[in-house]
Amino acid sequence: MFTIETDKRTAIITIAIQGFWTVTEVRTFASELGRQAAALREAGKEPCLFYDYTNAVIQSQDVVEALSHLARSAPAQARRVAVYTEGMLARRQARRVAAASDKIQLFDNRAAALEWLAQP
């Protein structure tokens, strides 16, 4: 339901979200993300997160709440968080999650999101 790839050079963790999640999957995801972010911090780098929400479906309210809770803790895990999606409904739901922190920005352009993350 998700893939996580870490670019150790840029310190960008790319997360692709697919399908319909459960709260248990959110917990599994949060644990794996925490491990990857910790590995970057141990290497002396401050991670940035890039969420690709393109292939996600509209989630249940309890999953959105769990993701929002995770987003509120994201500043502790990342310097910046970009959420990318081109879908209108997905963007609406992603906006709710992104509202949890001022370090989170929503993008409909992948290149712009990655450029924003690369800024110091």
Secondary structure as UniProt FT lines:
FT   STRAND          2..7
FT   TURN            8..11
FT   STRAND          12..19
FT   HELIX           23..42
FT   TURN            43..44
FT   STRAND          48..56
FT   HELIX           61..77
FT   STRAND          81..84
FT   HELIX           88..98
FT   TURN            99..100
FT   TURN            102..103
FT   STRAND          104..107
FT   HELIX           110..118
//
